[in-house]
Amino acid sequence: MSKIKLDQRFSPYQMPSVIIGTTIDDKPNFMLCTWASRVNRTPPIWMVSINRKHLTMNGIRDNGIFSMNFPSADLVEMTDYVGITSGRDADKSSVFKVFYGETKAPMIEECVLNMELEVEEIIERPDHFIILGRSVNTYADQQIMTDNKPDIRKMNQIVYTGAEGQPSYWVVGEKIGDAFSLGKKFK
């Protein structure tokens, strides 16, 4: 097998496209974040990594709360817009219908899944902040539920691949098996 050396910044995995919501100057503000992951089960702690230059960081630091909103593929243009448009240059408060939960972090009604989070910790890195947030509540549209659980196919979530020079959006493909079960035949 022949191997090709890649740029060390290449990301070999797909990342969820998450719209971060926070309040700035008493108005909702949104930005696209593709560096997001759960890092603890109980309590549920999520990580988002946000570039230092983003205005959204001001709202997260000032308020200690934020939301994670998971858009479906039919919102790809609006999602990309909030990703390429700075809150310093445009008021993004009216791009989406906004609702609020317990924390008062702005959430997006059009997104199929929403989480409101309280900041647990902010870690400074050379060009990004890593925000650890404890999930307070999670909301799902009834239309994406199957057997009282969110259905990944119905979510039709936007997935981002950030290959350097070729960033693109995708949707989830077909299920290929049940995790923590397929490998049992090798034991």
N, C-alpha and C positions, 0 to 999 in steps of 0.2 A: 504494500500500500504506500502510495506516495503522499506526503504531507506538504502543504503550502503554508508558509509563514504569513500570519495576518497581523494587522495593526493591533497592538495590545489593548486598544479601547473597544475592539469588536465585542458585541454582546451576543452570546450564542443562544439566548432564550427570548421568548416573546413576553411582553410586558402588558399589563392591563392599561388601557387608556382611562385615567381617572381625572375627573374635573374637581379640583380643590375649590371649596367655597369658604370665604371668610368675609368679615365686614371691615371696610376701610372708609373713614369719614362718614359713618352712619349709613353706608350703602353696601349692598352685596357686591362682591368682586369674585371673579372666577378665573382660574388658570388651568391649563392642561398639565398633568403630571403623569409621566410614564414610569417613574421609578418608585413603585409602591409595592409593599408586601406585608403580610402578617408576620410578626416576629414572636408572638407569644399567644398561647391558647387561652389560659385562664390566669389573670384577666386578659381579655382580647386586646392586644397591643398591635397597632399597625405602624409601619414606617413609611414615610414619604421623604424623598430627597429632593430638595428644591434649591436651584441655583441662587446664589447670594444676591444677584441683581433683581430678582423678581419682587415686585411690589407686594405680592401676596404675603411674603414673610413679615411685613410690617403688621398686617392684620392678625396673623397667627401669634406673633410675639405680644402685641398689645392686648388681645382678647383672651389668649390661652385656649381658644377653641377653633375648630375648623370642621369642614365636612368633606367627605369623599363621595363623589357621585359617579356612578358607573353608567355611561351612555350606551345605548344600543346603536347598531349600524345606521339606523335612519337619522341619527344625530351627528353623523361624521363631519358634515360641513360646519355646523355650529361648534362642534368640539374642536376642530382644527382652527377655527376663527379665534376662540379664546386661548388657543395655544400660540398663535402667531401675533396676537394683539396685546400690547401692554396696557395695564390699567392706568399707566401714566399718560397714555396717548388717547384712550377712549374709555368712556363710561360703559362697562359691560353689565351694569346692574339690571338692564331690561332685556338682555339676550334670552333669558329663560323665565319661566314662571317659578317663583320662589316660594318655598314653604319653610317653616321653622318647627323644630321639636323642642325638647327639654333644654338644650344648651343655648338655643338661639343662634346657632351657626346656620347660615343660609344654605338651603338644600334645593336641588333642582327637581321640580315636579316631573319633567319630561324624562328624566333618567329612570331606568328600570330598578335600580338598587341605590340606596343612599345610606350613608353612615354619618352620625354626628360623633365627634371625638373631642376629648379634652387633652390638652398637651401634658404629657408626662415629663418629657425631657427634650431639649434641643441640643444637638451635638454639632459643633462647628468642624468642618472639614475645609481643605484649601479653597475649593470653589463652590461648595454646596453646604447647606444645612441639612442635617438628618433630623427629622421631627418624629418623635415617638408619641403616638396618641392612643389613649385608651378609648375604645369604642363604648359609647354610652347607650346608643340605640341604633338599630339597623331597620330600614324600611324597604319593603319590596312591593312592586306592583302586583296585584292579584293575577294579572294576565300571564306572568312568568312562572307561576306556581304549578307544580305537579306533585300530587300527594303531600301537600303542605310544605314543600321544599322548593327553593328556587331551582329552575330547570335551566341548565347552561345553554341548551339549544334555544329555548324561548327568550333567554336574555339577549342573545345575538350580540354579545358584547364586542366592542371594538378592541382589537389587540394591536399593539404597536411593535414593530421590529425596528430597532435602531441601528441596523448595520451602517457603519460610517459611510456617508455618501449615498446611501439608499434607504433613508427612513420611509416606512410605509405603514398603512393600516390594513388589518386583516380581520376576519371573523374566525371563530373556533370551528374546526372541522368535525369529523366523525369520531365517535367514541370507539376506541380500539380494544378496551378491556377494563376489567375491574381491578383497581389498585389494591395492593396488599393481598392479592389472591392469585394472580397469574403465575407468580414465581414459586408458588408452593410445590409445583410439580418437580422442581429441581432440588428440593430438600431431601 
